[in-house]
Amino acid sequence: MTKQRTRWLKGWLQTIITHSRHPSDLYNAIGFWRYIGFVVLMSNMIFSSLMHPFIIALPFIVYFHLDFTIIMGSALHITIFSISLVLGYGAALIANLQAIWSFKRWRLIWTLFSAPIYWLLISTSAWLAIFDYIIRPFYWSKTEHGVSEDITKNNKDGL
């Protein structure tokens, strides 16, 4: 998963950077609402992936530091952050649960519990995509698809 997700995130990053070279051209070409949608969607896909480990670590930092005002500035900031965190993760998990319920795929219920681990893996891919874009901007890692034991055996036999 890491190669493919890294390639996707690198592509999104490259798309953002390419279209941001002349933002007025993009704005004029697609209009206000589509421009806002592009900026918000594309930048948040990258940003949220990069920030996930810090969002997971922050409650532990706050809990063990015990000085909320230094960490967040005020009780209001902590409350807003906590509500946002619960609503954001809750919305994602509820959407997954709704899909499982709608399609009656009960065997996938365990994915709700593994979602935070999956999000950490996406974050790893996002950081690799940033690093890869800086170090090797024209390199695209490939993922092999459709390779099974039967296909490789048949190809060895000359079929």
N, CA, C and O atoms as a DFTB+ gen file, in Angstrom:
636 C
 N C O
     1  1       0.814      -1.188       0.000
     2  2       0.000       0.000       0.000
     3  2       0.860       1.254       0.000
     4  3       0.466       2.276      -0.562
     5  1       1.990       1.187       0.604
     6  2       2.778       2.404       0.773
     7  2       3.222       2.991      -0.556
     8  3       3.149       4.206      -0.740
     9  1       3.681       2.163      -1.485
    10  2       4.132       2.701      -2.774
    11  2       2.996       3.383      -3.524
    12  3       3.154       4.490      -4.038
    13  1       1.860       2.716      -3.582
    14  2       0.735       3.263      -4.327
    15  2       0.217       4.541      -3.675
    16  3      -0.015       5.533      -4.366
    17  1       0.033       4.532      -2.361
    18  2      -0.477       5.713      -1.662
    19  2       0.530       6.861      -1.743
    20  3       0.137       8.018      -1.890
    21  1       1.814       6.552      -1.647
    22  2       2.842       7.587      -1.785
    23  2       2.780       8.207      -3.170
    24  3       2.899       9.423      -3.317
    25  1       2.595       7.380      -4.179
    26  2       2.497       7.886      -5.555
    27  2       1.268       8.789      -5.707
    28  3       1.350       9.836      -6.349
    29  1       0.131       8.392      -5.123
    30  2      -1.074       9.215      -5.199
    31  2      -0.854      10.561      -4.521
    32  3      -1.161      11.608      -5.091
    33  1      -0.322      10.529      -3.303
    34  2      -0.107      11.768      -2.558
    35  2       0.918      12.662      -3.257
    36  3       0.773      13.884      -3.272
    37  1       1.934      12.062      -3.823
    38  2       2.919      12.845      -4.578
    39  2       2.248      13.476      -5.798
    40  3       2.543      14.621      -6.141
    41  1       1.369      12.759      -6.441
    42  2       0.638      13.297      -7.582
    43  2      -0.263      14.452      -7.179
    44  3      -0.343      15.457      -7.886
    45  1      -0.948      14.311      -6.036
    46  2      -1.787      15.411      -5.548
    47  2      -0.923      16.626      -5.224
    48  3      -1.280      17.758      -5.548
    49  1       0.219      16.378      -4.580
    50  2       1.137      17.470      -4.248
    51  2       1.618      18.164      -5.518
    52  3       1.643      19.392      -5.595
    53  1       1.995      17.376      -6.498
    54  2       2.463      17.952      -7.757
    55  2       1.343      18.735      -8.447
    56  3       1.596      19.786      -9.037
    57  1       0.122      18.237      -8.378
    58  2      -1.021      18.938      -8.966
    59  2      -1.240      20.285      -8.287
    60  3      -1.455      21.295      -8.957
    61  1      -1.184      20.298      -6.960
    62  2      -1.342      21.553      -6.223
    63  2      -0.256      22.546      -6.616
    64  3      -0.544      23.709      -6.901
    65  1       0.985      22.091      -6.632
    66  2       2.106      22.976      -6.947
    67  2       2.005      23.485      -8.382
    68  3       2.218      24.671      -8.635
    69  1       1.685      22.607      -9.312
    70  2       1.588      23.003     -10.716
    71  2       0.497      24.055     -10.923
    72  3       0.723      25.065     -11.590
    73  1      -0.676      23.818     -10.354
    74  2      -1.784      24.755     -10.537
    75  2      -1.634      26.021      -9.698
    76  3      -2.330      27.007      -9.937
    77  1      -0.738      26.000      -8.726
    78  2      -0.514      27.184      -7.899
    79  2       0.529      28.126      -8.499
    80  3       0.753      29.215      -7.969
    81  1       1.156      27.728      -9.576
    82  2       2.141      28.611     -10.206
    83  2       1.480      29.885     -10.714
    84  3       2.040      30.975     -10.596
    85  1       0.300      29.742     -11.273
    86  2      -0.462      30.882     -11.782
    87  2      -1.900      30.744     -11.287
    88  3      -2.789      30.386     -12.059
    89  1      -2.133      31.026     -10.004
    90  2      -3.471      30.803      -9.443
    91  2      -4.566      31.622     -10.116
    92  3      -5.711      31.177     -10.185
    93  1      -4.237      32.799     -10.610
    94  2      -5.278      33.611     -11.270
    95  2      -5.757      32.951     -12.564
    96  3      -6.930      33.059     -12.921
    97  1      -4.842      32.263     -13.268
    98  2      -5.249      31.544     -14.480
    99  2      -6.231      30.423     -14.143
   100  3      -7.241      30.240     -14.823
   101  1      -5.919      29.680     -13.088
   102  2      -6.814      28.599     -12.669
   103  2      -8.158      29.170     -12.224
   104  3      -9.213      28.653     -12.592
   105  1      -8.112      30.222     -11.445
   106  2      -9.342      30.872     -10.965
   107  2     -10.205      31.322     -12.146
   108  3     -11.414      31.091     -12.156
   109  1      -9.591      31.957     -13.131
   110  2     -10.341      32.430     -14.307
   111  2     -10.883      31.269     -15.142
   112  3     -11.948      31.382     -15.749
   113  1     -10.157      30.162     -15.171
   114  2     -10.568      29.020     -15.987
   115  2     -11.728      28.242     -15.369
   116  3     -12.601      27.763     -16.093
   117  1     -11.750      28.109     -14.051
   118  2     -12.759      27.242     -13.433
   119  2     -13.772      27.982     -12.568
   120  3     -14.780      27.390     -12.183
   121  1     -13.545      29.244     -12.248
   122  2     -14.502      30.011     -11.459
   123  2     -14.246      29.924      -9.959
   124  3     -13.421      29.142      -9.487
   125  1     -14.979      30.751      -9.237
   126  2     -14.752      30.910      -7.799
   127  2     -14.962      29.628      -7.003
   128  3     -14.051      29.182      -6.306
   129  1     -16.153      29.026      -7.097
   130  2     -16.482      27.877      -6.246
   131  2     -15.618      26.659      -6.563
   132  3     -15.195      25.948      -5.651
   133  1     -15.357      26.415      -7.824
   134  2     -14.499      25.282      -8.176
   135  2     -13.058      25.530      -7.722
   136  3     -12.359      24.606      -7.307
   137  1     -12.633      26.775      -7.806
   138  2     -11.287      27.120      -7.343
   139  2     -11.170      26.880      -5.835
   140  3     -10.202      26.279      -5.371
   141  1     -12.154      27.351      -5.082
   142  2     -12.168      27.133      -3.625
   143  2     -12.203      25.632      -3.332
   144  3     -11.472      25.152      -2.465
   145  1     -13.040      24.898      -4.045
   146  2     -13.120      23.449      -3.854
   147  2     -11.794      22.767      -4.142
   148  3     -11.368      21.889      -3.392
   149  1     -11.140      23.167      -5.223
   150  2      -9.835      22.586      -5.577
   151  2      -8.814      22.837      -4.474
   152  3      -8.137      21.913      -4.025
   153  1      -8.707      24.081      -4.042
   154  2      -7.712      24.437      -3.033
   155  2      -7.979      23.704      -1.719
   156  3      -7.064      23.133      -1.125
   157  1      -9.222      23.721      -1.272
   158  2      -9.570      23.090       0.000
   159  2      -9.381      21.575      -0.074
   160  3      -8.756      20.988       0.809
   161  1      -9.911      20.941      -1.109
   162  2      -9.833      19.487      -1.225
   163  2      -8.395      19.002      -1.360
   164  3      -7.957      18.126      -0.615
   165  1      -7.670      19.568      -2.305
   166  2      -6.317      19.079      -2.576
   167  2      -5.357      19.364      -1.423
   168  3      -4.571      18.496      -1.044
   169  1      -5.415      20.554      -0.871
   170  2      -4.480      20.880       0.209
   171  2      -4.820      20.111       1.482
   172  3      -3.916      19.710       2.215
   173  1      -6.103      19.897       1.756
   174  2      -6.463      19.159       2.967
   175  2      -6.151      17.671       2.867
   176  3      -5.896      17.031       3.888
   177  1      -6.165      17.109       1.667
   178  2      -5.770      15.698       1.542
   179  2      -4.315      15.520       1.969
   180  3      -3.973      14.549       2.643
   181  1      -3.476      16.449       1.578
   182  2      -2.065      16.374       1.958
   183  2      -1.893      16.756       3.423
   184  3      -1.263      16.026       4.189
   185  1      -2.451      17.895       3.810
   186  2      -2.249      18.424       5.154
   187  2      -2.768      17.471       6.234
   188  3      -2.079      17.227       7.224
   189  1      -3.967      16.935       6.051
   190  2      -4.519      16.034       7.064
   191  2      -3.692      14.759       7.175
   192  3      -3.532      14.210       8.265
   193  1      -3.173      14.293       6.056
   194  2      -2.321      13.098       6.102
   195  2      -1.023      13.373       6.844
   196  3      -0.546      12.521       7.593
   197  1      -0.453      14.537       6.647
   198  2       0.797      14.885       7.328
   199  2       0.590      15.098       8.826
   200  3       1.466      14.756       9.621
   201  1      -0.537      15.649       9.219
   202  2      -0.775      16.040      10.608
   203  2      -1.293      14.917      11.498
   204  3      -1.309      15.064      12.720
   205  1      -1.712      13.810      10.918
   206  2      -2.343      12.753      11.707
   207  2      -1.508      12.289      12.908
   208  3      -2.067      12.172      13.998
   209  1      -0.218      12.022      12.774
   210  2       0.533      11.587      13.962
   211  2       0.546      12.636      15.077
   212  3       0.509      12.295      16.259
   213  1       0.597      13.887      14.701
   214  2       0.606      14.945      15.705
   215  2      -0.744      15.061      16.388
   216  3      -0.817      15.339      17.585
   217  1      -1.816      14.849      15.630
   218  2      -3.166      14.894      16.204
   219  2      -3.359      13.736      17.176
   220  3      -3.996      13.897      18.217
   221  1      -2.816      12.582      16.844
   222  2      -2.903      11.423      17.743
   223  2      -2.071      11.662      19.005
   224  3      -2.485      11.284      20.101
   225  1      -0.903      12.288      18.854
   226  2       0.002      12.498      19.991
   227  2      -0.451      13.621      20.912
   228  3      -0.145      13.599      22.104
   229  1      -1.173      14.598      20.385
   230  2      -1.521      15.781      21.177
   231  2      -2.289      15.475      22.462
   232  3      -1.946      16.049      23.496
   233  1      -3.303      14.613      22.466
   234  2      -3.977      14.331      23.747
   235  2      -3.023      13.750      24.798
   236  3      -3.166      14.037      25.986
   237  1      -2.061      12.943      24.371
   238  2      -1.098      12.386      25.324
   239  2      -0.174      13.473      25.855
   240  3       0.167      13.485      27.038
   241  1       0.225      14.378      24.983
   242  2       1.064      15.493      25.418
   243  2       0.305      16.348      26.420
   244  3       0.847      16.732      27.456
   245  1      -0.935      16.640      26.113
   246  2      -1.755      17.455      27.021
   247  2      -1.958      16.723      28.338
   248  3      -1.840      17.324      29.405
   249  1      -2.261      15.435      28.275
   250  2      -2.523      14.660      29.492
   251  2      -1.287      14.605      30.391
   252  3      -1.389      14.815      31.600
   253  1      -0.138      14.329      29.815
   254  2       1.062      14.179      30.623
   255  2       1.702      15.515      30.985
   256  3       2.452      15.594      31.958
   257  1       1.425      16.548      30.231
   258  2       1.990      17.860      30.541
   259  2       1.191      18.535      31.649
   260  3       1.760      19.231      32.490
   261  1      -0.119      18.334      31.652
   262  2      -1.040      18.832      32.673
   263  2      -1.144      20.351      32.757
   264  3      -1.766      20.863      33.688
   265  1      -0.563      21.079      31.828
   266  2      -0.723      22.530      31.812
   267  2      -1.403      22.900      30.496
   268  3      -0.748      23.210      29.501
   269  1      -2.722      22.857      30.521
   270  2      -3.501      23.051      29.308
   271  2      -3.303      24.432      28.686
   272  3      -3.323      24.568      27.463
   273  1      -3.114      25.445      29.507
   274  2      -3.009      26.801      28.964
   275  2      -1.746      26.991      28.144
   276  3      -1.762      27.747      27.172
   277  1      -0.669      26.342      28.497
   278  2       0.554      26.461      27.697
   279  2       0.404      25.705      26.386
   280  3       0.828      26.192      25.337
   281  1      -0.197      24.515      26.435
   282  2      -0.339      23.702      25.237
   283  2      -1.292      24.340      24.234
   284  3      -0.947      24.464      23.059
   285  1      -2.459      24.737      24.658
   286  2      -3.500      25.186      23.728
   287  2      -3.856      26.666      23.852
   288  3      -4.559      27.184      22.984
   289  1      -3.419      27.346      24.856
   290  2      -3.716      28.759      24.992
   291  2      -4.864      29.046      25.943
   292  3      -4.793      29.996      26.721
   293  1      -5.907      28.255      25.898
   294  2      -7.035      28.453      26.813
   295  2      -7.933      27.229      26.797
   296  3      -7.803      26.344      25.951
   297  1      -8.845      27.205      27.756
   298  2      -9.797      26.090      27.832
   299  2     -10.698      26.064      26.598
   300  3     -11.112      24.995      26.150
   301  1     -10.998      27.235      26.054
   302  2     -11.826      27.304      24.854
   303  2     -11.142      26.607      23.685
   304  3     -11.790      25.874      22.939
   305  1      -9.849      26.825      23.519
   306  2      -9.105      26.167      22.446
   307  2      -9.115      24.648      22.614
   308  3      -9.272      23.909      21.642
   309  1      -8.949      24.195      23.841
   310  2      -8.962      22.751      24.100
   311  2     -10.329      22.174      23.760
   312  3     -10.417      21.106      23.155
   313  1     -11.400      22.874      24.143
   314  2     -12.750      22.406      23.871
   315  2     -13.014      22.341      22.369
   316  3     -13.544      21.346      21.874
   317  1     -12.647      23.394      21.646
   318  2     -12.852      23.420      20.202
   319  2     -12.038      22.321      19.529
   320  3     -12.536      21.635      18.636
   321  1     -10.782      22.152      19.956
   322  2      -9.936      21.108      19.380
   323  2     -10.535      19.732      19.640
   324  3     -10.601      18.904      18.732
   325  1     -10.969      19.484      20.864
   326  2     -11.527      18.173      21.217
   327  2     -12.793      17.872      20.426
   328  3     -12.971      16.758      19.934
   329  1     -13.667      18.858      20.302
   330  2     -14.904      18.663      19.541
   331  2     -14.569      18.385      18.073
   332  3     -15.153      17.491      17.460
   333  1     -13.643      19.140      17.520
   334  2     -13.238      18.922      16.122
   335  2     -12.658      17.528      15.924
   336  3     -12.955      16.854      14.938
   337  1     -11.830      17.106      16.868
   338  2     -11.209      15.787      16.777
   339  2     -12.269      14.692      16.820
   340  3     -12.256      13.779      15.994
   341  1     -13.173      14.781      17.768
   342  2     -14.221      13.763      17.909
   343  2     -15.148      13.771      16.695
   344  3     -15.490      12.712      16.169
   345  1     -15.554      14.960      16.250
   346  2     -16.443      15.040      15.093
   347  2     -15.756      14.549      13.813
   348  3     -16.368      13.840      13.013
   349  1     -14.501      14.921      13.623
   350  2     -13.781      14.504      12.416
   351  2     -13.602      12.997      12.347
   352  3     -13.970      12.367      11.355
   353  1     -13.037      12.421      13.401
   354  2     -12.844      10.973      13.412
   355  2     -14.174      10.244      13.484
   356  3     -14.351       9.194      12.865
   357  1     -15.108      10.807      14.245
   358  2     -16.435      10.190      14.341
   359  2     -17.142      10.148      13.000
   360  3     -17.760       9.142      12.654
   361  1     -17.055      11.243      12.237
   362  2     -17.699      11.285      10.918
   363  2     -17.101      10.242       9.987
   364  3     -17.828       9.578       9.247
   365  1     -15.793      10.096      10.019
   366  2     -15.144       9.100       9.162
   367  2     -15.569       7.689       9.558
   368  3     -15.861       6.863       8.693
   369  1     -15.605       7.412      10.837
   370  2     -15.984       6.074      11.297
   371  2     -17.467       5.796      11.047
   372  3     -17.837       4.674      10.700
   373  1     -18.306       6.799      11.219
   374  2     -19.741       6.619      10.957
   375  2     -19.982       6.382       9.466
   376  3     -20.822       5.561       9.099
   377  1     -19.257       7.090       8.612
   378  2     -19.395       6.859       7.165
   379  2     -18.995       5.435       6.807
   380  3     -19.653       4.786       5.994
   381  1     -17.918       4.950       7.414
   382  2     -17.499       3.559       7.173
   383  2     -18.543       2.582       7.696
   384  3     -18.863       1.599       7.029
   385  1     -19.072       2.844       8.876
   386  2     -20.105       1.976       9.449
   387  2     -21.354       1.972       8.579
   388  3     -21.979       0.928       8.393
   389  1     -21.721       3.130       8.047
   390  2     -22.894       3.207       7.170
   391  2     -22.686       2.373       5.908
   392  3     -23.608       1.700       5.447
   393  1     -21.485       2.415       5.352
   394  2     -21.203       1.604       4.164
   395  2     -21.270       0.117       4.495
   396  3     -21.822      -0.667       3.722
   397  1     -20.720      -0.271       5.624
   398  2     -20.763      -1.673       6.053
   399  2     -22.218      -2.107       6.245
   400  3     -22.607      -3.192       5.814
   401  1     -23.005      -1.272       6.881
   402  2     -24.421      -1.557       7.134
   403  2     -25.203      -1.647       5.826
   404  3     -25.980      -2.582       5.628
   405  1     -25.000      -0.676       4.930
   406  2     -25.759      -0.624       3.679
   407  2     -25.494      -1.828       2.783
   408  3     -26.412      -2.372       2.169
   409  1     -24.241      -2.233       2.714
   410  2     -23.871      -3.342       1.832
   411  2     -23.843      -4.685       2.557
   412  3     -23.495      -5.712       1.974
   413  1     -24.213      -4.662       3.830
   414  2     -24.268      -5.891       4.647
   415  2     -22.938      -6.656       4.607
   416  3     -22.911      -7.875       4.440
   417  1     -21.864      -5.929       4.761
   418  2     -20.513      -6.513       4.775
   419  2     -20.006      -6.580       6.208
   420  3     -19.031      -5.913       6.554
   421  1     -20.655      -7.374       7.034
   422  2     -20.373      -7.409       8.464
   423  2     -18.956      -7.868       8.772
   424  3     -18.415      -7.528       9.825
   425  1     -18.349      -8.629       7.880
   426  2     -16.985      -9.092       8.136
   427  2     -15.981      -7.950       8.109
   428  3     -14.843      -8.113       8.550
   429  1     -16.395      -6.789       7.591
   430  2     -15.505      -5.630       7.527
   431  2     -15.595      -4.729       8.753
   432  3     -14.948      -3.683       8.806
   433  1     -16.391      -5.131       9.733
   434  2     -16.573      -4.297      10.917
   435  2     -15.251      -4.059      11.649
   436  3     -15.072      -3.012      12.272
   437  1     -14.342      -5.001      11.583
   438  2     -13.036      -4.841      12.242
   439  2     -12.242      -3.670      11.671
   440  3     -11.350      -3.142      12.335
   441  1     -12.561      -3.263      10.442
   442  2     -11.830      -2.144       9.848
   443  2     -12.060      -0.846      10.613
   444  3     -11.222       0.055      10.566
   445  1     -13.178      -0.741      11.314
   446  2     -13.427       0.448      12.123
   447  2     -12.389       0.575      13.235
   448  3     -11.979       1.680      13.592
   449  1     -11.977      -0.550      13.768
   450  2     -10.995      -0.527      14.855
   451  2      -9.567      -0.337      14.339
   452  3      -8.702       0.169      15.054
   453  1      -9.337      -0.739      13.113
   454  2      -7.988      -0.598      12.554
   455  2      -7.799       0.714      11.786
   456  3      -6.702       0.988      11.299
   457  1      -8.850       1.523      11.673
   458  2      -8.763       2.779      10.919
   459  2      -7.653       3.701      11.413
   460  3      -6.934       4.252      10.580
   461  1      -7.470       3.904      12.728
   462  2      -6.374       4.774      13.158
   463  2      -4.989       4.276      12.705
   464  3      -4.106       5.081      12.412
   465  1      -4.811       2.979      12.651
   466  2      -3.541       2.425      12.161
   467  2      -3.405       2.706      10.671
   468  3      -2.331       3.074      10.197
   469  1      -4.487       2.532       9.944
   470  2      -4.488       2.832       8.505
   471  2      -4.159       4.299       8.265
   472  3      -3.393       4.624       7.358
   473  1      -4.734       5.187       9.074
   474  2      -4.464       6.618       8.914
   475  2      -3.001       6.944       9.212
   476  3      -2.424       7.835       8.588
   477  1      -2.403       6.229      10.158
   478  2      -0.968       6.420      10.418
   479  2      -0.137       5.960       9.221
   480  3       0.869       6.584       8.885
   481  1      -0.555       4.876       8.581
   482  2       0.151       4.414       7.379
   483  2       0.020       5.434       6.239
   484  3       0.972       5.664       5.494
   485  1      -1.150       6.033       6.112
   486  2      -1.333       7.084       5.103
   487  2      -0.412       8.253       5.416
   488  3       0.163       8.855       4.508
   489  1      -0.270       8.575       6.692
   490  2       0.620       9.666       7.079
   491  2       2.062       9.344       6.704
   492  3       2.789      10.214       6.226
   493  1       2.471       8.115       6.917
   494  2       3.814       7.695       6.516
   495  2       3.984       7.897       5.014
   496  3       5.016       8.393       4.563
   497  1       2.985       7.516       4.252
   498  2       3.037       7.701       2.802
   499  2       3.102       9.181       2.423
   500  3       3.796       9.548       1.476
   501  1       2.389      10.023       3.150
   502  2       2.406      11.459       2.855
   503  2       3.790      12.051       3.101
   504  3       4.287      12.843       2.300
   505  1       4.403      11.664       4.207
   506  2       5.761      12.166       4.481
   507  2       6.749      11.635       3.449
   508  3       7.658      12.355       3.034
   509  1       6.580      10.385       3.032
   510  2       7.443       9.834       1.972
   511  2       7.214      10.569       0.650
   512  3       8.157      10.793      -0.108
   513  1       5.964      10.942       0.374
   514  2       5.656      11.673      -0.859
   515  2       6.333      13.040      -0.871
   516  3       6.870      13.456      -1.898
   517  1       6.312      13.738       0.260
   518  2       6.982      15.039       0.352
   519  2       8.478      14.865       0.128
   520  3       9.088      15.586      -0.661
   521  1       9.056      13.906       0.827
   522  2      10.490      13.625       0.689
   523  2      10.821      13.245      -0.751
   524  3      11.798      13.732      -1.320
   525  1      10.008      12.381      -1.332
   526  2      10.228      11.917      -2.702
   527  2      10.105      13.069      -3.694
   528  3      10.869      13.142      -4.657
   529  1       9.155      13.961      -3.468
   530  2       8.973      15.097      -4.372
   531  2      10.184      16.027      -4.333
   532  3      10.588      16.576      -5.359
   533  1      10.753      16.198      -3.158
   534  2      11.924      17.073      -3.017
   535  2      13.171      16.418      -3.608
   536  3      13.924      17.059      -4.341
   537  1      13.386      15.152      -3.290
   538  2      14.606      14.453      -3.701
   539  2      14.544      13.972      -5.153
   540  3      15.497      14.148      -5.912
   541  1      13.413      13.365      -5.535
   542  2      13.262      12.790      -6.882
   543  2      11.930      13.212      -7.496
   544  3      11.000      12.408      -7.556
   545  1      11.823      14.453      -7.951
   546  2      10.528      14.938      -8.426
   547  2       9.986      14.213      -9.656
   548  3       8.775      14.223      -9.876
   549  1      10.829      13.592     -10.452
   550  2      10.360      12.944     -11.682
   551  2      10.293      11.425     -11.563
   552  3      10.008      10.746     -12.550
   553  1      10.547      10.888     -10.392
   554  2      10.489       9.444     -10.166
   555  2       9.095       9.066      -9.670
   556  3       8.547       9.716      -8.780
   557  1       8.534       8.022     -10.247
   558  2       7.239       7.501      -9.812
   559  2       7.388       6.021      -9.503
   560  3       7.642       5.219     -10.402
   561  1       7.230       5.654      -8.228
   562  2       7.344       4.244      -7.855
   563  2       6.166       3.485      -8.440
   564  3       5.037       3.976      -8.461
   565  1       6.443       2.303      -8.906
   566  2       5.419       1.485      -9.563
   567  2       4.920       0.403      -8.619
   568  3       5.656      -0.093      -7.766
   569  1       3.671       0.055      -8.789
   570  2       3.057      -1.021      -8.031
   571  2       2.637      -2.092      -9.017
   572  3       1.956      -1.803     -10.001
   573  1       3.042      -3.331      -8.760
   574  2       2.628      -4.417      -9.645
   575  2       1.180      -4.781      -9.349
   576  3       0.791      -4.955      -8.194
   577  1       0.398      -4.892     -10.400
   578  2      -1.011      -5.261     -10.263
   579  2      -1.289      -6.517     -11.067
   580  3      -0.670      -6.747     -12.106
   581  1      -2.208      -7.317     -10.595
   582  2      -2.685      -8.459     -11.350
   583  2      -1.716      -9.613     -11.435
   584  3      -1.882     -10.487     -12.286
   585  1      -0.711      -9.649     -10.582
   586  2       0.242     -10.755     -10.619
   587  2      -0.226     -11.807      -9.628
   588  3      -0.311     -11.562      -8.424
   589  1      -0.523     -12.965     -10.155
   590  2      -0.915     -14.063      -9.282
   591  2      -0.022     -15.264      -9.580
   592  3       0.728     -15.278     -10.557
   593  1      -0.121     -16.243      -8.737
   594  2       0.697     -17.436      -8.907
   595  2       0.388     -18.137     -10.224
   596  3       1.303     -18.614     -10.896
   597  1      -0.900     -18.209     -10.608
   598  2      -1.282     -18.865     -11.852
   599  2      -0.744     -18.150     -13.071
   600  3      -0.280     -18.792     -14.013
   601  1      -0.798     -16.827     -13.066
   602  2      -0.325     -16.062     -14.225
   603  2       1.163     -16.230     -14.389
   604  3       1.637     -16.447     -15.504
   605  1       1.920     -16.136     -13.299
   606  2       3.375     -16.273     -13.431
   607  2       3.754     -17.706     -13.810
   608  3       4.726     -17.912     -14.537
   609  1       3.004     -18.694     -13.329
   610  2       3.287     -20.078     -13.712
   611  2       3.007     -20.290     -15.186
   612  3       3.785     -20.952     -15.874
   613  1       1.882     -19.727     -15.695
   614  2       1.538     -19.871     -17.106
   615  2       2.554     -19.163     -17.986
   616  3       2.891     -19.661     -19.060
   617  1       3.048     -18.006     -17.547
   618  2       4.042     -17.293     -18.352
   619  2       5.363     -18.068     -18.419
   620  3       6.060     -18.003     -19.431
   621  1       5.706     -18.781     -17.383
   622  2       6.937     -19.594     -17.397
   623  2       6.799     -20.770     -18.350
   624  3       7.779     -21.226     -18.939
   625  1       5.553     -21.263     -18.496
   626  2       5.317     -22.388     -19.378
   627  2       5.175     -21.959     -20.830
   628  3       5.016     -22.801     -21.714
   629  1       5.233     -20.649     -21.083
   630  2       5.140     -20.142     -22.445
   631  2       3.718     -19.977     -22.953
   632  3       3.506     -19.870     -24.160
   633  1       2.739     -19.955     -22.055
   634  2       1.329     -19.807     -22.467
   635  2       0.919     -18.378     -22.521
   636  3      -0.229     -18.078     -22.848
